[in-house]
Amino acid sequence: MSEKDEQIVVESLSPIERKILPVLKKAEQNIEEISKISQADKTTCLRALEFLKNKKIVDVKTSEEKIVNLGVNGIFYLKKHLPERQLLDYLDKKGSVLIGEIKNVCGLNENEAKIAIGVLKKKAVVEISNGKVVLNAKPSEISKKMLEEIFLEKLPIHFEKLEPQDKLAFQNLKLRKDIIQMDEIKNVSANLTAFGEKISKLDLDENLIEQVNSKIISSSGWKGKKFRRYDLNSQAPKFYGGKRHFVNQATDYAKSIWLEMGFREMGGDLVTTGFWNFDALFTAQDHPVREMQDTFFIKNVEGKLPQEVNKKNIVKEVAKSHEGKLDFEDDEKSKGWQTIWNEEDAKKVLLRTHTTCLSVKTLRKIAENLDKNIPAKYFALGKCFRNETVDWSHGFEFNQTEGIVVDKNANFRQLLGYLVEFFRKMGYGKIRIRPGYFPYTEPSLEIDVFHPTQKKWLELGGAGMFRPEVTIPLFGKHIPVLAWGPGFDRIIMEYFKITDLRDMYSNNITKLRETRFWGK
């Protein structure tokens, strides 16, 4: 490289490169040493080294090492002893203890007591008999430190240096909450290249102008001086501006679609009663969806049932609907569920399992002045909760978009039109609509879209027209109500290239920064 080329490189050096370069040597130096000598923080040094590396002035080496360290609980147990040691010490004195008494006599919480019993039983130093934990060990076994205790005393330690007995203790302890943690340390070192040695010996103290501002221009301070050369081929650091969470972006857009289509937004609490969530929607009280495995009930809380409005007792009418005593306008009766409706079940408090409970509450408000309030169109978009087994397509918490149209002339064809138009604006030109079943709608349909990554049809949710068993208790007569409630999170998976619903709320900051902005 010619002297002219070398001078061009010198003129392109940034202030932090000029600060770091003089402390570098041909011999390898770690980042801590470079930071200390240059009196610059590590972040500044790392940026400078990256710039110098791009100019082939330095070689930078990085390596990672894993350190096994104490977690929050590990620090506590190192001082107070592991739960199994606390239980073993007590048994050494007393010989046995009732399982239910372990928390009181050993000062352990319920989870610690279970773990202590499990560990000691696995080590064959205790046995369970007649509801008691009984010591079954020799004095030498009791006094001998357990592998896990010895391991905790060694920490911190390099993962690569773990001996066989350490690895066994590591495997046992990593299954327990916050006793140990794995810290990954990134080591960075650098040394001058042959070209870097030449550059470091040149005059780096040139008074170059970094940027032009109004003061320099007005005072002509730029005259007779050099501007620093900028390397347009060097990668600049990425900057991530603030933005709303991508789910919120999509939510705002979906709400705008419904608003443009003439709908009004309805809202409500996340916590509701079984009456609004199930009973008013003609869901049988012995339906499996109401069991604990599907619904999150709130303990020791009893909800209030709605009061009579305009001489209409909705509770009594809903009871008639369930018991098969509801009169239709054509002198026919609903068969209901052929069971006695239990008011206490309706008072149970739960996390709403769908936003359809908002629809039925809204219908009740409409019924207060029916002639004035219809026709009406309402939508909702919010959180729902179900005790689901979590996998790529299911979560215990999800968003649902809800809609109702109340109109004496509403029909099934209009329902299909609303759904097709909404999904078209959400980016789905083609959806699959098939017959479905829901206790509170007839006819009913299911909406599916094809998931290209999983290569299968993904169910988004259902829709239909409310049955007379839902509308008559609310209105006093049957009025057609179109209703739908597809899952919203599944709708936006494809746009954001999310193949697993669990990633949607993982809040990985790197993924959030790189996730595309919603735009349709």
N, C-alpha and C positions, 0 to 999 in steps of 0.2 A: 504494500500500500504506500502511495506517495505521501510526501509531507503535506501536500495540499489536501489529500483525503483525510489525513490524520487531523489537520486543522479544522476541517469540516465537522468531524466527529466531536472535537473539543467544543466547537461553537454550538453543537446541538445538545450538550449536556445540561440537564436541568439543575436547579439549585441543590436539590437533595442528592443528586448524583455527584455533584462537585464536593458535597460535604462528606459523602461516604467513601469516594474513590481514594483519597489520600491515606486512609487507615487500612486499606486492603493490601494483602501481601500475596506472594506467589504460593506460600504455604497455606493450607486450608485453615480457615477460621470459622467458628460457629457464630450464629446470629447474636448470641448473648455477648460474646466478646466484641463483635463489631458495634453493637449498640452501646456498650460501655465506653469504648474508646472514642467513638464519634459523638457521644452524648446526644444521640437521637433515639427516639422510641423504636421498638421492634417493628411496628407497622410501617413507619417511615423507612426503616432499613430494608424491609422486605420489598417495598415498592421500588426503592432505588436499585436494589439488586436485580429485580426483574427488568428494569429499564436497561441497566448495564449489560445484562445477559443478552438482550435483544441486539445490542451493539457489538456483541462478541468480545466484550471487555473482561467479563468474568465468567467462570463456570460455577453454576449453582447446583448443589446436591441436596436432595431432600430424602428423608427416611422417616418412617413411623415406628414407634414402639408402643406396645401395650403394657400398661401398669395396672396390676390388681391392687385396689385400694379399699379402705374402709368406707362403707356407706354411712348414712346418718344413724341407722339402727346399729351398725357395726361398732361405731364409736361408743354408743351407749352400752352395748353388751360387753365391750372390752373392759369397761369399768365395773359394770354391775353383774357380769356373767350372763352367758346364754340361758334362755329359759330352761333347757334340759338340765343344765348344771344346777340351777336354782331348785328345780324339782328333785333332782338326785340328792342334793345336800339335805333337803327336808326329809326325804325317805331314809337317808342314812341315820337320821335321829329317831324317826317315828316308825319306820318299817312299812307303813302303808298310809293311804289317804283316799277318802272318797273322791271320785272324779269331780263331783259338783263343788267340792270344797277347795280344790286346787287354787282357784283364783283368790280365795280369801287368805289362805295360809301361806301362799308363796308370793303373793303380790303380782300375779300375772293376769293379763287380760284373757278373754275367752280364746282368742286366736293363738296366743302364746301357749296357753295350757294345752290346746290340741296338738300344737307342734311339739311341745316337750314330751307329751305322751308318745306320739308317733316316733320321734327320734329314739327315745329310750327303749321302746318296744322293738324297734328295728335292730338296735344294738344288743338285744336280748338281756338287758339288765333289769327289766321290769316285766310283770305280767298283769293282765286284767282278770279280776276275779270278784264276782258278786258286786259289781259297781265300784270296785276299789282298784287303785293302782298299787301293786304290791312289789316291794323290792325283791330282786332275785339275782343278787350279785355279791361277789366276795369283796372284802374291804380293799384289796389291792386294785380291783377293777373300778371301785368308786373313787379312790384317790388319784388314779391315773388320769392325766389330762386327755381329753378327747382330741381326735385329729382336727376338728373344727376350731377348738380353742387354741391349739398350737399354731394353726394356720393364721388365725386372726392376729396373733402376737407377732407374726413375721411381716405383716403388711406395713408399708407398701412393698411390692416385689414385682419384678419383671415377669410377665406371663411366660416368656420363653425359658425362664429359669425355674419354673415349677417342677418339683420332684414328683414321682408317682403318687405318694401319699398326699402331697399338696393338691394335685389335680383332683383326687377323690374328694377332698374337703371342699375344693372350689366348686365342683359339680353339685355337692349337697347344699352349699350355702347360696349359690346363685339362684336357686329355686325359691329362696325366701326373700321377703321384701326389704330392700335397702340395707342389707347387711354388708354386702360387698358391691363394688362397682368397678367397671373397667374404664380406665382413663387412657385415651389415645394421645400420645405426645408426638408432635411433628418436629423433627430436628432439621434445621436448615444450616448449611455451611457453604462457604464460597471461597474462591481463590482467583487471583488474577491470571488471565491467559497471557501468552507471549505478547499479543497485541495490546492487552491491557497494561502490561508493564511499560510499554512505550508511551501510551497515553498518560499514565500516571506521572511520568517524568516531565511532561510538558507543562507549560504555564496554564493553570486552571483558573486563575484569578481575573479573567477578563470581565470587564464591567459591561455585561450585555443587558439589554432591555428585554424584560420578560413579557410585558404587556403595555399597551398604550391606553392612557386615561386622559381625561379632559385637562388635568393639570400639566401633564407632559406636553400636550399639544399647545396649550395657551402660552406656555413658557418657552416653547421651542426647545425643550430639554432633550429631544430626540436627535437634534442635529449633531453630527460628528460622532455618533455612537452606533454601535452594532446591535442589531436585533438577534436574539437567540434563534438558531435554526430549529424548526420543528420537523420531526420525523413523521411524515404522514402515513408511513407504513406500520408504525408501532401501534399496538393495541391500547386503546384508552380504557380505563376502568369503567365497568358498567355502573350506571346510576339507575336506581329503581325509585320512581316517584310513588307517592302515596296513592292508594286506590282502594275502593270498596272491595270486600271479599267477593270472589267471583259468583258465589251463590246469591249474594245480595244484588249483584248487578243483573243476573238473570231474573231474579224475583221482581225487581223494579220494572224490567221490560215486560214480563208476563202481566203484571198489574196494568201496565199501560195498554196492553192489548184488550183486556176486559173493559177498561174505561172507555177506550175508543169504540167498543161495540155497544156502548150505552149501559153498562152495568155499574152498579154502586157497590162499594166495598163494605163488607160486614166483618165485624171482629168480635172477640170474646176471650174469656180466660182459658188458660191451658188446663185448668182443673175444673171439672164439672161433676154432675151427679149421674148415676146410672139411668135416671129418668130421662134426661135429655140425650145422653149418649146412646142409649139402647131402647128404653121403653117407648118413648114418643116416636121412635123410628120403627116400631112394630118388630123389634128383635126379641124373640122368645126368651123368657127368663131362665130357661134351662139350655139355651144355646151355648155351645162350647166356647164361643168367642168371649163370653162373659166370665169364663173361669180364670183363675190366677195365672195359668200358663200363657194367656194371651193379653191380659190386661193388668196394668199397674194400679192396684187399689191402694188407697191411703188409709193406714190403720187408725183406729180409734177416733174417726171423724164421721159425723152423720150430717148429710146435707138436708136442705129444706126443699120441699116440693112446692111448685108454683101455686099461687093463690087464685081464687076465682076472679075472673075478669069479665065484665059485661054479662053477669049472670051465667057465665060459662065456666064449668068446672072441668078443666082439661084433664085433671088427674082421674076423675071418674070416667070420663070418655075414653081415656087411654086404657083404663082397666076393662071397660066393656069391649074394646077392640081386641085385647088379648084373650078375653074369656069367651069370645064368640057371641056377644050380646049386642053388637053394633048394628044398627039399622041402616041399610043402604036406601037410596032414593026410590028404587024400583021395587020396594017392599021385600027385597031379599036381605038376608043377614050374612054377615061375615062368619065364617067358621072359627076365626081366631086361632088360638093355639090349644084350645080345649084344656086349659089349665086354670087354676085359681091364681090370679095376679097378686103378688106379694109386695105390699107397699114398702116394706123394710129393704128389700133388694133394690128398689128404685132410689132409696136414700143413700146408698153407698157412694162414696166419693172416690174419684179416679182421675188419672191423667187421660185426657181425651184421646180416643183411639182413631178418630177421624175428625175432619172439619165439618162433617155433615151435621154434627150437633149444633153448629152455628146456623146452618140452614133451617133446622126445625125451630130454633129459637126466633129466627127472623120471621118465619111463617106465623108464629104466634103473635108477633108485633103487628104484622100485616093484618091479621084477623081482627085486631081491635077496631079497625075502621076499614072493613073489607072493600066497600064500594069505592072509597076514596083512594085506597092504596094499590089497587090492581088496575091494569097489568103492572108487573114489577120484575126487575132483573137485578140479581145480586151475585157477588162473587166473594171468595175469600182465598187467601194463600197463607198458610201458616204451619206450625209444627204439630205433629201428632206423635203418639208414643204407643208402641206395642212390644210385648215381651217376646220378641222374635229371636230365633237362633241367628246370630250375625254371620253373614257370608258376603260374597261379592255383590249380591243383588238384594240383600236384606239388612236392615238396621233396626235397632230398638227405638230410634228417633229419626223422623223423616218429615219432609215438607209435602203438603198436599194442596192442590188447587181445587177449590170447590165452586160450584155455580148452581143457581136455581133460576128458573123463569116461571112466573106465576101468571097464567093467562087462560081465560075461559076457552080460547081458541087454539091453545098450544097443542102441538102434535109431535109424533115421533120423528117425522121427517125434519122438523125444525131442530130437534135435538141433535140429529146427525150433522146438520148444517153448522151449528155452533161449534161442535167438536172438530169437524174437518177444518173450519176456518181458523180456529185457535192453533191447532197443530201445524197448519200450513205456515202461519206467521211465526211459529216457534222453529221452523226449519224442516218440518217433516211433510214432504210432498205426498208420501204414501204411508198410510197406516192400515192396520188390519182391525176390522170391527167384527166381532162374533157374538153370538147369543151368550148370555150369562145369567146368573141367578143371584139376587140379593133379597133378603126378607122384606125390604121396604119399597122395592120398585118392581113394576110389571107393566110393559115389557122391560127387560134388562139387557145390557150389553157389556162386553169387555173390550178394552182398547189395548192393542199390542203394537210394538214397533220391533223391527229386526235389529239385533245387536250384531254388527259385523265382526267384532273381535271374538265374542263368545260363540258366534255363529248359531244363534238361536233367537226365537221370538221372545221378547221381554214384555211381560204384562205391566201396563202402566196404571190400570185402575178401571173402575166401573162407572156406569151411567145408566139412566133409565127414567121412568116416570113414576112418581110416588103413588103407591097404592091408596085406595080409599081408606084403608085402615090407618094411614098416616094423616091424610088430609081432613077427613070428616071430624075427628076429635078436635082439630085445630080450627077449622072453618065453620063447622056445623053442617057442611055439605061438601060434596066432592068437587074440587076445582083442579084441572090439570096442572101439574107442576113438573117441569123438566128438571132433572138433577144429575150432576156428575161430580166426580172427585178423584181424578187420576193422581198418582204419585208424581210430585214435581221433580224430585231429585233424579229419578230415572229419566225424565224427559231431557235433562240437560247434560247427562253423562257423555253422550256422543259428541256434543259440541266441544266440550273441554277435554276430549280424548281420555276420559276416565273409564277404566275397565273394571274397577272395583269400588263399590260405594263407600267402603271403609276409608278410601283415600280422600273422599270429598271433605271430610272434617278433621283430617289428621293435622292440619295447620303446620305443615312443614314449610318453614319460611322460604327455603330455596324454591320449592314447587309453587308457592303462592306468588313469588316474584316473577316466575317464568310462565305462569298460567296466562293464557291469552285473555284479552279484554273482551267482554261480551259485545257483540255487534251483529245485528241482523239487517 
